[in-house]
Each structure stands twice: as C-alpha cells, then as structure tokens.
C-alpha cells in the first residue's frame, strides 16, 4: 500500500492509503505502485487517479510537484479538487470566460494565461461530469 497525501496551499485535500496512483507529469502520465523508486517530478495540469481496492478517486490538479519516497507519495499541488467538489456549471462558466479572454488577449502572456485557464476549466468539467477516462471499474 501507498500512503498518499494531496496538499494544496490552502488545505490537506486527501490523506489515505492507495493501491496505485496515476499522476499527470510534464513528461506524461506516471503510474505509481508500492515499491516504486524514489521520484521527484513536476506536476502538470491533469487528472490524478487514486485506486484503492475497487474504488477510484479522481482529482483535477494543476501546478506543483510530486515526491515518492519509501511507499509515501506527496502531491504538492497549486490546486486539487476531488470529483465531487467540482461544480460542472462553474467549470462551464470558467471555460467560457477563458475563451473570451483568449479572443481579447492583448499580449502573448495574456493569451498563454487564458489558454491555461481554459485547459483547467475543461479538465474540471470533464471530471465533474464523470467523463474521465476510466481504466478500471
């Protein structure tokens, strides 16, 4: 078993044992199982999946890093929202706002910021609506 903590600047979002964890890293998805080699990796905006027995938890995460050491996994994320915490309506509104911000971006930096906001909003919407890729049921 893995001891997992998902931590944001505001709160401890999750603290439980897990059989496996799939993290969105800048290099792509990384699967973590008990006995995994020590690892420190930058977290990308994406879906964090936590498998415990026949139950799978889904989080929308962005920014930060993940540390794996001796069957302990710490996910230090700028944002982390569990599937049940995400409002699909608020995610839709955020996506629409980001699209408008992209159209009126005055600089490359503004455009990049709006694109990142759109990616986060669409991720949150996909997870809230339960349309996440399901690798196990």
Phi, psi and omega in degrees: 000150177254138171268118186242136170229132173249118189236133173243171177300335183268333189194167167272105187281334185197137177209100181205174173270151182219153175278322179205157181222137174243122184247145174273108179254162178301330181279352184125183179290141178233127176268134180242125176238163176306140180086006181299146177297152176306143186207141170226118187220148178282134182276135176260167172291125182174193184263124173262124180246133182236118181256124176225105184062233180264011182252138176235128176256144179239135176235145166265120182234155174206145176064152176112205181208168180234135177241130176240125181205120177050055178062019173245131180237123176246121175256110178259102187243146173296318176223145176207118180233126177287151184313313183289347180271347187269129175270119179299322181295316178295324178294320177298316179297319179295322179294317179296318178298317180297321178298317178295318179297325178295320182292328183255015180300130183267348182210164175302325179294319177297318179296315179298318179296318179293322178296319178295319178296321178295317178301315180297316182296317180293323175298311180300318180296315180299317180289318180299322182275002177071024182263015179298153174297128180252111179268342177213149178226000000 
